[in-house]
Amino acid sequence: MAHKIILDTDPGVDDVLAILLALASPELDVALISIVFGNTHAPVAHGNLLKIYHSLAKEISEIPEAQGRYDRLKGQEKTVLALGEDGPIGGEKAVAAYFHGPDGLSNITETHPHFTPPQLDPSVPHEHLELSQKPSYEVMLDILREEPDDSVTIVALGPLTNLAHALRTDPTTFAKVSKIVWMGATLEHPGNTSPVAEFNCFADPFAADQILSACKEGLFELILAPLDITTPHAIPFSDLIHPTVMQIPDENGNVPEKGEPTPLETFVSAMLVRVRGLQASFGLPDSMEMHDPVAVWYALAHAQKKRADTLQPIEGWQLTQREFKIERVGELTRGMCVVDRRGTGETGVDRSKDEKLKSFGVGKKDDITGRMGEKILKPKKLPWVITSTPGVPELRRVLLGRVFGTDTD
């Protein structure tokens, strides 16, 4: 049976590929697509999701084999689409238009207007989506109330604002979540928004801090796909942009030979031409970093795993627990993950015998970690961080095969 997930997202060019991967994965049942601000403003991102489904509907109607790849769309229970927050719970609003374009999809709203579906008629149900009028965090809580404990995973691909609102509103219900998989933060890798901060963490560091704190209190498991692991997972633009749109030599200097592009290939290619130019201007390799798809890939690979199974990831995946806090208001460090390496051995200095640190619960391995007066400190429930995957070739095979039906073998 497919595992229910909630996709909290801010589409976003790499969000598009992640959403399509989730919808094309039989391991996952996408119960809700929850929209948040981030790569663009939330109402615009909501429209982008409708653009994705518009192209997806064409793909299914015109390409017979696509119906099998996107079997979820034929289900009687439609995915719910709900609009969420358009600004952070703290700090100034920031959007990533500098990279994703004014509409979040490389400005295809203006350059390719045919990708925009006709305006919705409120009296006519959407073919594949249930359009909710509730704020997305309320829909999120509705689903968690209805489903059994440990049976729904939230995959968050943007700022954690919607999740923080759900947590604040009903922490007991929110704690029923099986796990939260977040593409966000950076621990050792340079930031992509500031020298020290990843965008999703920078955009709402207050929300990220609240979710991290609740994780440490043991309310739920938090699994991070930070820049440290997502940045190396890049797929060549020659795999993603159809040669009829732009001829790009592969690693062997050959331009792939393909027939006419499908509707999805046309849609994705149109988005990525601008992104490729930006990547080149930054001096980066001729490939696209798969930040959000890595988070979805982890979720589908571990769809049948329960909370207690996190210590035994699927072969090829490795995780480790890390202690850090999130800077919320620093003039130069907003969204930075301040990693605590004391007593971990990471710095090459073993401080586990430091009596002062022990009094604060650092460096002990047993159930009782120290005393502050009469208060006994329990071990923190630290977030898990993905440190290894089955590799880029496997991600390429999974993503291209499921989303576009491309055989990479």
Secondary structure as a PSIPRED ss2 file (coil, helix, strand):
# PSIPRED VFORMAT (PSIPRED V4.0)

   1 M C   1.000  0.000  0.000
   2 A C   1.000  0.000  0.000
   3 H E   0.000  0.000  1.000
   4 K E   0.000  0.000  1.000
   5 I E   0.000  0.000  1.000
   6 I E   0.000  0.000  1.000
   7 L E   0.000  0.000  1.000
   8 D E   0.000  0.000  1.000
   9 T E   0.000  0.000  1.000
  10 D C   1.000  0.000  0.000
  11 P C   1.000  0.000  0.000
  12 G C   1.000  0.000  0.000
  13 V H   0.000  1.000  0.000
  14 D H   0.000  1.000  0.000
  15 D H   0.000  1.000  0.000
  16 V H   0.000  1.000  0.000
  17 L H   0.000  1.000  0.000
  18 A H   0.000  1.000  0.000
  19 I H   0.000  1.000  0.000
  20 L H   0.000  1.000  0.000
  21 L H   0.000  1.000  0.000
  22 A H   0.000  1.000  0.000
  23 L H   0.000  1.000  0.000
  24 A C   1.000  0.000  0.000
  25 S C   1.000  0.000  0.000
  26 P C   1.000  0.000  0.000
  27 E C   1.000  0.000  0.000
  28 L E   0.000  0.000  1.000
  29 D E   0.000  0.000  1.000
  30 V E   0.000  0.000  1.000
  31 A E   0.000  0.000  1.000
  32 L E   0.000  0.000  1.000
  33 I E   0.000  0.000  1.000
  34 S E   0.000  0.000  1.000
  35 I E   0.000  0.000  1.000
  36 V C   1.000  0.000  0.000
  37 F C   1.000  0.000  0.000
  38 G C   1.000  0.000  0.000
  39 N C   1.000  0.000  0.000
  40 T C   1.000  0.000  0.000
  41 H C   1.000  0.000  0.000
  42 A H   0.000  1.000  0.000
  43 P H   0.000  1.000  0.000
  44 V H   0.000  1.000  0.000
  45 A H   0.000  1.000  0.000
  46 H H   0.000  1.000  0.000
  47 G H   0.000  1.000  0.000
  48 N H   0.000  1.000  0.000
  49 L H   0.000  1.000  0.000
  50 L H   0.000  1.000  0.000
  51 K H   0.000  1.000  0.000
  52 I H   0.000  1.000  0.000
  53 Y H   0.000  1.000  0.000
  54 H H   0.000  1.000  0.000
  55 S H   0.000  1.000  0.000
  56 L H   0.000  1.000  0.000
  57 A H   0.000  1.000  0.000
  58 K H   0.000  1.000  0.000
  59 E H   0.000  1.000  0.000
  60 I H   0.000  1.000  0.000
  61 S H   0.000  1.000  0.000
  62 E H   0.000  1.000  0.000
  63 I C   1.000  0.000  0.000
  64 P C   1.000  0.000  0.000
  65 E C   1.000  0.000  0.000
  66 A H   0.000  1.000  0.000
  67 Q H   0.000  1.000  0.000
  68 G H   0.000  1.000  0.000
  69 R H   0.000  1.000  0.000
  70 Y C   1.000  0.000  0.000
  71 D H   0.000  1.000  0.000
  72 R H   0.000  1.000  0.000
  73 L H   0.000  1.000  0.000
  74 K H   0.000  1.000  0.000
  75 G C   1.000  0.000  0.000
  76 Q C   1.000  0.000  0.000
  77 E C   1.000  0.000  0.000
  78 K C   1.000  0.000  0.000
  79 T E   0.000  0.000  1.000
  80 V E   0.000  0.000  1.000
  81 L E   0.000  0.000  1.000
  82 A E   0.000  0.000  1.000
  83 L E   0.000  0.000  1.000
  84 G C   1.000  0.000  0.000
  85 E C   1.000  0.000  0.000
  86 D C   1.000  0.000  0.000
  87 G C   1.000  0.000  0.000
  88 P C   1.000  0.000  0.000
  89 I C   1.000  0.000  0.000
  90 G C   1.000  0.000  0.000
  91 G C   1.000  0.000  0.000
  92 E C   1.000  0.000  0.000
  93 K C   1.000  0.000  0.000
  94 A C   1.000  0.000  0.000
  95 V C   1.000  0.000  0.000
  96 A C   1.000  0.000  0.000
  97 A H   0.000  1.000  0.000
  98 Y H   0.000  1.000  0.000
  99 F H   0.000  1.000  0.000
 100 H H   0.000  1.000  0.000
 101 G C   1.000  0.000  0.000
 102 P C   1.000  0.000  0.000
 103 D C   1.000  0.000  0.000
 104 G C   1.000  0.000  0.000
 105 L C   1.000  0.000  0.000
 106 S C   1.000  0.000  0.000
 107 N C   1.000  0.000  0.000
 108 I H   0.000  1.000  0.000
 109 T H   0.000  1.000  0.000
 110 E H   0.000  1.000  0.000
 111 T H   0.000  1.000  0.000
 112 H C   1.000  0.000  0.000
 113 P H   0.000  1.000  0.000
 114 H H   0.000  1.000  0.000
 115 F H   0.000  1.000  0.000
 116 T C   1.000  0.000  0.000
 117 P C   1.000  0.000  0.000
 118 P C   1.000  0.000  0.000
 119 Q C   1.000  0.000  0.000
 120 L C   1.000  0.000  0.000
 121 D C   1.000  0.000  0.000
 122 P C   1.000  0.000  0.000
 123 S C   1.000  0.000  0.000
 124 V C   1.000  0.000  0.000
 125 P C   1.000  0.000  0.000
 126 H C   1.000  0.000  0.000
 127 E C   1.000  0.000  0.000
 128 H C   1.000  0.000  0.000
 129 L E   0.000  0.000  1.000
 130 E E   0.000  0.000  1.000
 131 L E   0.000  0.000  1.000
 132 S C   1.000  0.000  0.000
 133 Q C   1.000  0.000  0.000
 134 K C   1.000  0.000  0.000
 135 P C   1.000  0.000  0.000
 136 S H   0.000  1.000  0.000
 137 Y H   0.000  1.000  0.000
 138 E H   0.000  1.000  0.000
 139 V H   0.000  1.000  0.000
 140 M H   0.000  1.000  0.000
 141 L H   0.000  1.000  0.000
 142 D H   0.000  1.000  0.000
 143 I H   0.000  1.000  0.000
 144 L H   0.000  1.000  0.000
 145 R H   0.000  1.000  0.000
 146 E H   0.000  1.000  0.000
 147 E C   1.000  0.000  0.000
 148 P C   1.000  0.000  0.000
 149 D C   1.000  0.000  0.000
 150 D C   1.000  0.000  0.000
 151 S C   1.000  0.000  0.000
 152 V E   0.000  0.000  1.000
 153 T E   0.000  0.000  1.000
 154 I E   0.000  0.000  1.000
 155 V E   0.000  0.000  1.000
 156 A E   0.000  0.000  1.000
 157 L C   1.000  0.000  0.000
 158 G C   1.000  0.000  0.000
 159 P C   1.000  0.000  0.000
 160 L C   1.000  0.000  0.000
 161 T H   0.000  1.000  0.000
 162 N H   0.000  1.000  0.000
 163 L H   0.000  1.000  0.000
 164 A H   0.000  1.000  0.000
 165 H H   0.000  1.000  0.000
 166 A H   0.000  1.000  0.000
 167 L H   0.000  1.000  0.000
 168 R H   0.000  1.000  0.000
 169 T H   0.000  1.000  0.000
 170 D C   1.000  0.000  0.000
 171 P H   0.000  1.000  0.000
 172 T H   0.000  1.000  0.000
 173 T H   0.000  1.000  0.000
 174 F H   0.000  1.000  0.000
 175 A C   1.000  0.000  0.000
 176 K C   1.000  0.000  0.000
 177 V C   1.000  0.000  0.000
 178 S C   1.000  0.000  0.000
 179 K E   0.000  0.000  1.000
 180 I E   0.000  0.000  1.000
 181 V E   0.000  0.000  1.000
 182 W E   0.000  0.000  1.000
 183 M C   1.000  0.000  0.000
 184 G C   1.000  0.000  0.000
 185 A C   1.000  0.000  0.000
 186 T C   1.000  0.000  0.000
 187 L C   1.000  0.000  0.000
 188 E C   1.000  0.000  0.000
 189 H C   1.000  0.000  0.000
 190 P C   1.000  0.000  0.000
 191 G C   1.000  0.000  0.000
 192 N C   1.000  0.000  0.000
 193 T C   1.000  0.000  0.000
 194 S C   1.000  0.000  0.000
 195 P C   1.000  0.000  0.000
 196 V C   1.000  0.000  0.000
 197 A E   0.000  0.000  1.000
 198 E C   1.000  0.000  0.000
 199 F H   0.000  1.000  0.000
 200 N H   0.000  1.000  0.000
 201 C H   0.000  1.000  0.000
 202 F H   0.000  1.000  0.000
 203 A H   0.000  1.000  0.000
 204 D C   1.000  0.000  0.000
 205 P H   0.000  1.000  0.000
 206 F H   0.000  1.000  0.000
 207 A H   0.000  1.000  0.000
 208 A H   0.000  1.000  0.000
 209 D H   0.000  1.000  0.000
 210 Q H   0.000  1.000  0.000
 211 I H   0.000  1.000  0.000
 212 L H   0.000  1.000  0.000
 213 S H   0.000  1.000  0.000
 214 A H   0.000  1.000  0.000
 215 C H   0.000  1.000  0.000
 216 K H   0.000  1.000  0.000
 217 E C   1.000  0.000  0.000
 218 G C   1.000  0.000  0.000
 219 L C   1.000  0.000  0.000
 220 F C   1.000  0.000  0.000
 221 E C   1.000  0.000  0.000
 222 L E   0.000  0.000  1.000
 223 I E   0.000  0.000  1.000
 224 L E   0.000  0.000  1.000
 225 A C   1.000  0.000  0.000
 226 P C   1.000  0.000  0.000
 227 L H   0.000  1.000  0.000
 228 D H   0.000  1.000  0.000
 229 I H   0.000  1.000  0.000
 230 T H   0.000  1.000  0.000
 231 T C   1.000  0.000  0.000
 232 P C   1.000  0.000  0.000
 233 H C   1.000  0.000  0.000
 234 A E   0.000  0.000  1.000
 235 I E   0.000  0.000  1.000
 236 P E   0.000  0.000  1.000
 237 F H   0.000  1.000  0.000
 238 S H   0.000  1.000  0.000
 239 D H   0.000  1.000  0.000
 240 L H   0.000  1.000  0.000
 241 I C   1.000  0.000  0.000
 242 H C   1.000  0.000  0.000
 243 P C   1.000  0.000  0.000
 244 T C   1.000  0.000  0.000
 245 V C   1.000  0.000  0.000
 246 M C   1.000  0.000  0.000
 247 Q C   1.000  0.000  0.000
 248 I C   1.000  0.000  0.000
 249 P C   1.000  0.000  0.000
 250 D C   1.000  0.000  0.000
 251 E C   1.000  0.000  0.000
 252 N C   1.000  0.000  0.000
 253 G C   1.000  0.000  0.000
 254 N C   1.000  0.000  0.000
 255 V C   1.000  0.000  0.000
 256 P C   1.000  0.000  0.000
 257 E C   1.000  0.000  0.000
 258 K C   1.000  0.000  0.000
 259 G C   1.000  0.000  0.000
 260 E C   1.000  0.000  0.000
 261 P C   1.000  0.000  0.000
 262 T C   1.000  0.000  0.000
 263 P H   0.000  1.000  0.000
 264 L H   0.000  1.000  0.000
 265 E H   0.000  1.000  0.000
 266 T H   0.000  1.000  0.000
 267 F H   0.000  1.000  0.000
 268 V H   0.000  1.000  0.000
 269 S H   0.000  1.000  0.000
 270 A H   0.000  1.000  0.000
 271 M H   0.000  1.000  0.000
 272 L H   0.000  1.000  0.000
 273 V H   0.000  1.000  0.000
 274 R H   0.000  1.000  0.000
 275 V H   0.000  1.000  0.000
 276 R H   0.000  1.000  0.000
 277 G H   0.000  1.000  0.000
 278 L H   0.000  1.000  0.000
 279 Q H   0.000  1.000  0.000
 280 A H   0.000  1.000  0.000
 281 S H   0.000  1.000  0.000
 282 F C   1.000  0.000  0.000
 283 G C   1.000  0.000  0.000
 284 L C   1.000  0.000  0.000
 285 P C   1.000  0.000  0.000
 286 D C   1.000  0.000  0.000
 287 S E   0.000  0.000  1.000
 288 M E   0.000  0.000  1.000
 289 E E   0.000  0.000  1.000
 290 M C   1.000  0.000  0.000
 291 H H   0.000  1.000  0.000
 292 D H   0.000  1.000  0.000
 293 P H   0.000  1.000  0.000
 294 V H   0.000  1.000  0.000
 295 A H   0.000  1.000  0.000
 296 V H   0.000  1.000  0.000
 297 W H   0.000  1.000  0.000
 298 Y H   0.000  1.000  0.000
 299 A H   0.000  1.000  0.000
 300 L H   0.000  1.000  0.000
 301 A H   0.000  1.000  0.000
 302 H C   1.000  0.000  0.000
 303 A C   1.000  0.000  0.000
 304 Q C   1.000  0.000  0.000
 305 K C   1.000  0.000  0.000
 306 K C   1.000  0.000  0.000
 307 R H   0.000  1.000  0.000
 308 A H   0.000  1.000  0.000
 309 D H   0.000  1.000  0.000
 310 T C   1.000  0.000  0.000
 311 L C   1.000  0.000  0.000
 312 Q C   1.000  0.000  0.000
 313 P C   1.000  0.000  0.000
 314 I C   1.000  0.000  0.000
 315 E C   1.000  0.000  0.000
 316 G C   1.000  0.000  0.000
 317 W C   1.000  0.000  0.000
 318 Q E   0.000  0.000  1.000
 319 L E   0.000  0.000  1.000
 320 T E   0.000  0.000  1.000
 321 Q E   0.000  0.000  1.000
 322 R C   1.000  0.000  0.000
 323 E C   1.000  0.000  0.000
 324 F E   0.000  0.000  1.000
 325 K E   0.000  0.000  1.000
 326 I E   0.000  0.000  1.000
 327 E C   1.000  0.000  0.000
 328 R C   1.000  0.000  0.000
 329 V C   1.000  0.000  0.000
 330 G C   1.000  0.000  0.000
 331 E C   1.000  0.000  0.000
 332 L C   1.000  0.000  0.000
 333 T C   1.000  0.000  0.000
 334 R C   1.000  0.000  0.000
 335 G C   1.000  0.000  0.000
 336 M E   0.000  0.000  1.000
 337 C E   0.000  0.000  1.000
 338 V E   0.000  0.000  1.000
 339 V E   0.000  0.000  1.000
 340 D C   1.000  0.000  0.000
 341 R C   1.000  0.000  0.000
 342 R C   1.000  0.000  0.000
 343 G C   1.000  0.000  0.000
 344 T C   1.000  0.000  0.000
 345 G C   1.000  0.000  0.000
 346 E C   1.000  0.000  0.000
 347 T C   1.000  0.000  0.000
 348 G C   1.000  0.000  0.000
 349 V C   1.000  0.000  0.000
 350 D C   1.000  0.000  0.000
 351 R C   1.000  0.000  0.000
 352 S C   1.000  0.000  0.000
 353 K C   1.000  0.000  0.000
 354 D C   1.000  0.000  0.000
 355 E H   0.000  1.000  0.000
 356 K H   0.000  1.000  0.000
 357 L H   0.000  1.000  0.000
 358 K H   0.000  1.000  0.000
 359 S C   1.000  0.000  0.000
 360 F C   1.000  0.000  0.000
 361 G C   1.000  0.000  0.000
 362 V C   1.000  0.000  0.000
 363 G C   1.000  0.000  0.000
 364 K C   1.000  0.000  0.000
 365 K C   1.000  0.000  0.000
 366 D C   1.000  0.000  0.000
 367 D C   1.000  0.000  0.000
 368 I C   1.000  0.000  0.000
 369 T C   1.000  0.000  0.000
 370 G C   1.000  0.000  0.000
 371 R E   0.000  0.000  1.000
 372 M E   0.000  0.000  1.000
 373 G C   1.000  0.000  0.000
 374 E C   1.000  0.000  0.000
 375 K E   0.000  0.000  1.000
 376 I E   0.000  0.000  1.000
 377 L C   1.000  0.000  0.000
 378 K C   1.000  0.000  0.000
 379 P C   1.000  0.000  0.000
 380 K C   1.000  0.000  0.000
 381 K C   1.000  0.000  0.000
 382 L C   1.000  0.000  0.000
 383 P C   1.000  0.000  0.000
 384 W E   0.000  0.000  1.000
 385 V E   0.000  0.000  1.000
 386 I E   0.000  0.000  1.000
 387 T E   0.000  0.000  1.000
 388 S E   0.000  0.000  1.000
 389 T C   1.000  0.000  0.000
 390 P C   1.000  0.000  0.000
 391 G C   1.000  0.000  0.000
 392 V H   0.000  1.000  0.000
 393 P H   0.000  1.000  0.000
 394 E H   0.000  1.000  0.000
 395 L H   0.000  1.000  0.000
 396 R H   0.000  1.000  0.000
 397 R H   0.000  1.000  0.000
 398 V H   0.000  1.000  0.000
 399 L H   0.000  1.000  0.000
 400 L H   0.000  1.000  0.000
 401 G H   0.000  1.000  0.000
 402 R H   0.000  1.000  0.000
 403 V H   0.000  1.000  0.000
 404 F H   0.000  1.000  0.000
 405 G C   1.000  0.000  0.000
 406 T C   1.000  0.000  0.000
 407 D C   1.000  0.000  0.000
 408 T C   1.000  0.000  0.000
 409 D C   1.000  0.000  0.000
